[in-house]
């Protein structure tokens, strides 16, 4: 898992601006942080080798239906 505000597992969305997340401009883009850390460690090859990760959104905790109680 990443600290990505959008929950992206397979790379950046491309919406970051000046290193900040487009979904929450107060947060650093998690994927930019990962990239810069790997670059600093001289391990960018790990970034290039990483394959796609498919997220099963059916397991996310979210309401599937809104139920309104009568007044």
C-alpha positions as CSV (number, residue, x, y, z in Angstrom):
1,X,0.0,0.0,0.0
2,X,1.1,3.6,-0.5
3,X,0.2,6.8,1.2
4,X,-1.4,7.9,-2.1
5,X,-4.6,10.0,-1.3
6,X,-6.3,8.2,-4.3
7,X,-5.2,4.8,-3.2
8,X,-3.2,4.2,-6.4
9,X,-1.0,1.0,-6.3
10,X,0.5,0.9,-9.7
11,X,2.1,4.3,-10.1
12,X,1.3,8.0,-10.2
13,X,-1.9,9.5,-11.7
14,X,-0.1,12.3,-13.4
15,X,-2.1,14.9,-11.6
16,X,0.6,16.1,-9.1
17,X,1.7,19.6,-9.2
18,X,5.0,20.8,-7.7
19,X,5.2,17.5,-5.8
20,X,1.8,17.9,-4.2
21,X,-1.3,15.7,-4.7
22,X,-4.1,17.0,-6.8
23,X,-6.7,15.3,-4.5
24,X,-5.2,16.9,-1.4
25,X,-2.8,19.8,-2.1
26,X,-1.6,19.8,1.5
27,X,-0.1,16.3,1.0
28,X,3.1,15.4,-0.9
29,X,2.5,13.0,-3.9
30,X,3.3,9.6,-2.5
31,X,4.6,8.4,-5.9
32,X,6.9,11.3,-6.3
33,X,8.3,10.6,-2.8
34,X,8.9,6.9,-3.8
35,X,10.6,7.9,-7.1
36,X,12.9,10.4,-5.4
37,X,13.8,8.0,-2.7
38,X,14.7,5.2,-5.1
39,X,16.7,7.7,-7.2
40,X,18.6,8.8,-4.1
41,X,19.4,5.2,-3.2
42,X,20.4,4.5,-6.8
43,X,17.7,1.9,-7.2
44,X,15.5,3.3,-10.0
45,X,15.7,0.0,-11.7
46,X,13.2,-1.3,-9.2
47,X,10.8,1.4,-10.4
48,X,11.2,0.3,-14.0
49,X,10.8,-3.4,-13.2
50,X,7.6,-3.0,-11.1
51,X,4.7,-4.6,-12.9
52,X,1.1,-3.6,-12.8
53,X,-0.8,-4.2,-9.6
54,X,-4.5,-4.7,-9.9
55,X,-6.6,-3.5,-7.0
56,X,-9.9,-5.3,-6.2
57,X,-12.2,-2.4,-5.7
58,X,-15.0,-4.7,-4.8
59,X,-13.4,-5.2,-1.4
60,X,-13.3,-1.6,-0.5
61,X,-15.3,-0.5,2.5
62,X,-17.9,1.9,1.2
63,X,-21.7,2.1,1.2
64,X,-23.2,0.5,-1.8
65,X,-26.7,1.8,-1.1
66,X,-28.0,4.7,0.9
67,X,-30.8,3.9,3.3
68,X,-32.7,6.8,4.7
69,X,-34.6,6.2,7.9
70,X,-38.2,7.5,8.0
71,X,-38.7,10.7,10.1
